[in-house]
Amino acid sequence: MTRLAGLILAWFALMAGLGPAAFAHEIRPAFLQIREVEPQVYDFLWKTPARGELRLALNIIQPAECTNISEPRSTMVAGAVIERWRAACAGGIVGKPIGIENLAQTLTDAIIRFEPIEGSPKTLRVKPDDPVAVLPDKQPWTEVAGTYFVIGVEHIIFGYDHLLFVLALVLLVRDPGRLFGAITAFTVAHSITLAATTFGWVKLASAPVEAVIALSIMFIALEIMRMKAGDSSLTARLPWVASFAFGLLHGFGFAGALREIGMPEDAAPLALLFFNLGVEGGQVAFIVSVLAVMFLWRRLAPATINTPRVSDIAWRAPVYVIGVTAAYWFIERTVGLLGY
């Protein structure tokens, strides 16, 4: 049994070493802002995700009627490359196709934000399977809400660090009522810091926040091991306290992602609300899926498989992978923070 557990731990450690660098963060969408500065003249801002010096090879294909007035200027910011230029579009840009080159070869989406001189701004979501958008003359508020709801769902589903924390809470708190309380505390807490950061009331650098988020996952994994060993702790007795405290921290992470995506200034409360609802929708779906798997394992696993030894491995394996992966992320992010 000891040898088998060691092999399993080594396997998860190997997977943790290969995977986190690529998947620790959500797949961030690109962002195109088009601002009309005078009739038929537009300022373009094109923001593409980057990791280090590598950026996604995404380029804007302007309508044929558009001619650049200025050469594109590129700047590197944290996690993205920003290009700016001005173009004149004969007859205006509304109703004209805007393509995104190479989007179909990626897993990311793109958000287009159009701000005309007259009329309300428009926000569109462009997907890889249809990388061409046409700016509408009018747009209902439901499209903005739907766009940011989907972004919120995608953020939590592809934000593996946040999912690991939620998974750790599910493994730590087995009582449904106390689990509901812990998850509710986590939701309330991250909603507070998400709103506070989005509206500029509070601001923290993203790099140290991400490192401490990894540390919070390690902490919960250790608390699970302590609980299984029979030790008592405040986290085990009052899990909502830890989930609320760490939820405040994760809210800064959510806010950083939303800031990188870009948000319509005139519809910030609406976008924030539905982004948060999307995060909660993805989180609830994940928790239900985990609980369903646990329920089916207990009810349907054959007696030859569902033995004490196998059950012991079944709970240890996910705790090990959570702890090892979080430790890797913490080291990776701390090293990056120190500039090595």
C-alpha positions in Angstrom: 0.0 0.0 0.0 2.8 2.4 0.9 4.5 1.7 -2.4 1.3 2.2 -4.4 0.6 5.5 -2.6 4.1 6.6 -3.3 3.7 5.8 -7.0 0.4 7.7 -7.1 1.9 10.7 -5.4 4.9 10.7 -7.8 2.5 10.6 -10.7 0.5 13.5 -9.5 3.7 15.4 -8.7 4.8 14.8 -12.3 1.4 16.0 -13.7 1.6 19.1 -11.4 5.0 19.9 -12.8 3.8 19.7 -16.4 0.4 21.3 -16.1 0.3 24.4 -13.9 2.5 26.6 -16.0 0.0 26.3 -18.9 -3.3 26.0 -17.0 -3.0 27.9 -13.7 -4.9 30.8 -15.2 -8.1 31.0 -17.2 -8.1 31.3 -21.0 -8.3 35.1 -21.2 -10.2 36.7 -24.1 -8.6 39.4 -26.3 -10.2 42.8 -26.2 -10.8 45.3 -29.0 -12.0 48.8 -28.2 -13.2 51.0 -31.1 -13.8 54.7 -30.1 -15.3 57.1 -32.6 -13.3 60.4 -32.2 -15.0 62.2 -35.1 -17.4 61.2 -37.8 -16.0 58.1 -39.6 -12.7 58.4 -37.7 -11.9 55.8 -35.0 -9.3 55.1 -32.4 -8.5 51.3 -32.1 -7.1 49.6 -29.0 -6.3 45.9 -29.4 -5.3 44.0 -26.3 -4.1 40.4 -26.8 -3.1 37.9 -24.0 0.6 37.3 -23.5 2.8 35.2 -21.3 6.3 36.6 -20.9 7.4 37.8 -24.3 5.0 35.4 -26.1 1.7 36.7 -27.3 -1.2 35.1 -29.1 -0.8 35.7 -32.9 -4.2 37.5 -33.2 -4.6 40.4 -35.6 -7.5 42.6 -36.5 -8.8 42.5 -40.1 -10.5 45.9 -40.6 -13.3 46.5 -43.0 -12.1 47.2 -46.6 -13.4 50.8 -46.2 -10.9 51.6 -43.4 -7.5 53.1 -43.9 -5.0 53.7 -41.1 -4.2 57.3 -40.4 -1.4 56.4 -37.8 0.9 53.5 -37.5 0.1 50.9 -34.8 2.0 51.5 -31.5 2.6 48.5 -29.3 3.2 48.4 -25.5 3.7 45.5 -23.2 1.7 45.4 -19.9 1.3 42.7 -17.3 0.0 39.6 -19.2 -1.0 41.4 -22.4 0.2 43.4 -25.5 -1.6 46.5 -26.3 -1.7 48.1 -29.8 -3.2 51.5 -30.6 -3.8 53.1 -34.0 -6.3 55.5 -35.7 -8.2 54.7 -38.9 -10.7 56.5 -41.2 -13.6 54.3 -42.4 -15.5 55.7 -45.4 -19.2 55.4 -44.6 -18.6 54.6 -41.0 -17.9 51.2 -39.4 -21.4 50.2 -38.3 -22.6 47.3 -40.3 -19.1 46.4 -41.6 -17.4 43.1 -40.9 -14.4 43.1 -38.5 -12.4 39.9 -38.5 -9.9 38.5 -36.0 -7.1 36.6 -37.8 -6.1 33.2 -36.3 -8.8 33.3 -33.6 -10.1 30.0 -35.0 -6.8 28.3 -34.0 -7.1 29.3 -30.4 -9.3 28.4 -27.4 -9.9 32.1 -26.5 -12.6 34.5 -27.3 -12.5 38.2 -28.1 -14.6 41.1 -26.8 -15.3 44.0 -29.0 -16.3 47.3 -27.4 -17.6 50.0 -29.8 -18.2 53.6 -28.5 -19.8 55.9 -31.1 -20.0 59.6 -30.7 -23.8 59.4 -30.7 -25.8 56.5 -29.3 -25.0 54.0 -26.7 -21.9 51.8 -26.7 -22.1 48.2 -28.0 -20.3 45.1 -26.6 -19.9 42.0 -28.7 -18.3 38.6 -28.0 -16.5 36.9 -30.9 -15.9 33.1 -30.7 -13.3 31.0 -32.5 -15.9 29.2 -34.5 -17.1 32.5 -36.0 -14.2 35.0 -35.9 -16.0 37.8 -37.7 -18.3 40.4 -36.1 -20.6 43.1 -37.5 -21.2 46.1 -35.3 -24.9 46.6 -34.8 -26.7 50.0 -35.0 -28.6 49.1 -31.8 -28.0 46.5 -29.1 -30.2 45.4 -26.1 -28.7 45.3 -22.6 -29.3 41.6 -22.5 -26.4 41.1 -24.9 -23.9 42.8 -22.6 -25.3 40.8 -19.7 -25.1 37.6 -21.6 -21.5 38.3 -22.8 -20.2 39.0 -19.3 -22.1 36.1 -17.7 -20.4 33.7 -20.2 -17.0 35.3 -19.4 -17.7 34.7 -15.7 -18.5 31.0 -16.2 -15.5 30.5 -18.4 -13.3 32.3 -15.9 -14.2 29.9 -13.0 -14.2 26.8 -15.2 -10.8 27.5 -16.6 -9.4 29.1 -13.5 -8.0 26.0 -12.0 -6.6 27.6 -8.9 -10.0 28.8 -7.9 -11.6 25.4 -8.7 -8.9 23.6 -6.6 -9.8 25.8 -3.6 -13.5 25.0 -4.0 -12.7 21.3 -4.4 -10.6 21.5 -1.2 -13.6 23.0 0.6 -15.9 20.2 -0.5 -13.4 17.6 0.7 -12.9 19.4 4.0 -16.6 20.0 4.9 -18.6 16.9 4.4 -21.8 18.1 6.2 -24.1 19.6 3.5 -25.3 22.4 5.8 -21.9 23.5 6.9 -20.6 23.2 3.3 -23.4 25.5 2.1 -22.4 28.0 4.8 -18.7 27.8 3.8 -19.5 28.3 0.1 -21.9 31.1 0.8 -19.2 32.9 2.9 -16.7 32.4 0.0 -19.2 33.9 -2.4 -20.0 36.9 -0.3 -16.3 37.6 0.4 -15.1 37.4 -3.2 -18.1 39.5 -4.3 -17.0 42.3 -1.9 -13.4 42.5 -3.1 -14.4 42.0 -6.7 -16.7 45.0 -6.5 -14.3 47.1 -4.4 -11.4 46.5 -6.8 -13.5 47.0 -10.0 -14.8 50.4 -8.9 -11.3 51.5 -7.8 -11.9 51.6 -4.0 -9.2 49.1 -3.3 -6.2 48.1 -5.4 -3.6 45.3 -4.9 -0.8 44.1 -7.2 -1.9 40.9 -9.0 1.4 39.0 -8.6 1.5 38.7 -4.8 -2.3 38.1 -4.7 -1.8 35.1 -7.1 1.0 33.7 -4.9 -1.1 34.0 -1.7 -4.1 32.4 -3.5 -1.8 29.3 -4.1 -0.8 29.4 -0.5 -4.5 29.4 0.6 -5.1 26.2 -1.4 -2.1 24.6 0.3 -3.5 25.6 3.7 -6.9 23.9 3.1 -5.1 20.8 1.8 -3.1 20.6 5.0 -6.3 21.1 7.0 -7.9 18.2 5.3 -4.9 16.0 6.2 -5.1 17.2 9.8 -8.8 16.5 10.0 -8.3 13.0 8.6 -5.6 12.4 11.2 -8.1 13.3 14.0 -6.7 16.7 14.9 -9.1 19.5 15.5 -8.7 23.1 14.2 -10.6 26.3 13.8 -10.9 25.7 10.1 -12.5 22.3 10.6 -14.9 23.6 13.3 -15.8 26.9 11.6 -15.0 26.4 7.9 -16.9 29.6 6.9 -14.3 31.7 8.7 -11.4 30.4 6.5 -13.6 30.4 3.4 -14.6 34.1 4.0 -11.0 35.2 4.7 -9.7 33.4 1.6 -12.7 34.5 -0.4 -11.7 38.1 0.0 -8.3 37.2 -1.5 -9.8 35.3 -4.4 -12.0 38.3 -5.2 -8.9 40.3 -6.0 -7.9 37.5 -8.4 -11.3 37.7 -10.1 -11.0 41.4 -10.3 -7.6 41.2 -11.9 -9.0 38.9 -14.6 -12.0 41.2 -15.2 -9.6 44.2 -15.4 -7.4 42.4 -18.0 -10.5 41.5 -20.1 -11.8 45.1 -20.1 -15.2 46.4 -19.0 -17.6 48.9 -20.5 -17.4 52.1 -18.4 -21.0 53.1 -18.9 -22.3 49.6 -18.1 -19.8 48.7 -15.4 -22.4 47.7 -12.7 -24.3 45.5 -15.2 -21.1 43.8 -16.5 -19.9 43.3 -12.9 -23.2 41.8 -11.8 -23.4 39.3 -14.6 -19.7 38.4 -14.5 -20.2 37.6 -10.8 -23.3 35.6 -11.5 -21.4 33.7 -14.2 -18.7 32.9 -11.7 -21.3 31.7 -9.2 -23.0 29.6 -11.9 -19.8 27.9 -12.9 -18.9 27.4 -9.2 -22.3 25.8 -8.4 -22.1 23.5 -11.5 -18.6 22.4 -10.4 -19.7 21.7 -6.8 -22.8 19.7 -8.0 -20.6 17.7 -10.3 -18.1 16.8 -7.5 -20.9 15.9 -5.1 -22.5 13.7 -7.8 -19.3 11.8 -8.5 -18.8 11.3 -4.7 -22.4 10.1 -4.4 -22.2 7.7 -7.3 -18.9 6.3 -6.0 -20.4 5.4 -2.7 -23.6 4.0 -4.1 -22.5 2.2 -7.3 -18.9 1.2 -6.8 -18.7 -2.7 -6.5 -17.8 -4.0 -3.1 -14.5 -5.4 -4.5 -13.5 -1.8 -5.3 -15.1 0.2 -2.6 -12.9 -1.3 0.2 -11.3 0.6 3.1 -7.9 0.6 1.4 -9.3 1.9 -1.9 -11.4 4.4 -0.1 -8.3 5.6 1.7 -6.5 6.2 -1.6 -9.6 7.7 -3.1 -9.6 10.6 -0.6 -5.8 10.9 -0.3 -5.2 11.2 -4.1 -7.1 14.4 -4.7 -5.7 16.0 -1.5 -2.2 15.1 -2.7 -2.7 16.6 -6.1 -4.3 19.7 -4.7 -1.4 20.2 -2.3 1.4 19.4 -4.8 -0.1 21.6 -7.5 -0.7 24.5 -5.1 2.9 24.2 -3.8 4.2 24.3 -7.4 2.1 27.4 -8.2 3.2 29.1 -5.0 6.9 28.5 -5.8 6.5 29.5 -9.4 4.6 32.7 -8.6 6.9 33.6 -5.8 10.0 33.1 -8.0 8.3 35.3 -10.7 7.5 37.9 -8.1 11.1 38.1 -7.0 12.2 38.4 -10.6 14.1 35.2 -11.0 
